[in-house]
Amino acid sequence: MKNLRYIPVLVSVICVFAACSINVPWEVLDDYDGVRVVMHVTPDDADVLLNGRFIGAAYEYAASGLALRLASRENDLVFRKKGYREKAVNLRSYSSSRITLRFELAPESAPATDETVVGDAAQESSYEAQSEPLKPQPAEQPQPAESFLTQVSLTVTPEEASVYIDGRFWGLAPAAGQAIFLRLPPGKYAFAVFKPGYAPLSREIIVPKQEQFKMEIALHK
């Protein structure tokens, strides 16, 4: 009978070890109820634009813990890299709030995909193509020089506050202590931050023409 009093302790120890051996997916631990977008894009350093605003490179959102957090699917993404064809994604076409984008940007020099001709027909069409005169190619237009972009490190508290830039929703602030990294052309921007239970904040910020620029925005209850 004396040994019975150790049974609750033994059961507790077994439960602790069992809990430690269970791998719980990130999606279960994360109670965020908005939209999360994970990006598996090739090349992974392609620029990502949210509603026309640059928000970073694709690899910065390539894991569940780094997913882009949005309040809704009413947003557009554009993936862009020099030498590749631009890819636009309309998040409204997705029904799930957990979105994983997987695709590869096509090089600008890649030919358009046509139906493949096989057998004798392929040989005949190849011969005819060789006999046709070459069409004059349009003169290559000079590429405009890339404009200067300032890397902006923005820290917002509290976390999950809604961030707007020039009146357009950018996304939700990440966990406390983590910064939002933007690359913006130098100039004047209107930043607005909102979260229920906190006083909203609107601030006009001038982004200087320099390599890096840091700023902090804090809401008060």
Helices and strands as residue ranges (DSSP letters): G 2-6, H 7-20, H 26-29, E 35-42, E 47-50, E 53-57, G 58-61, G 64-66, E 68-70, E 76-80, E 87-90, G 91-93, E 98-104, H 120-131, E 150-157, E 162-165, E 168-172, E 180-184, E 187-194, E 201-207, E 212-218
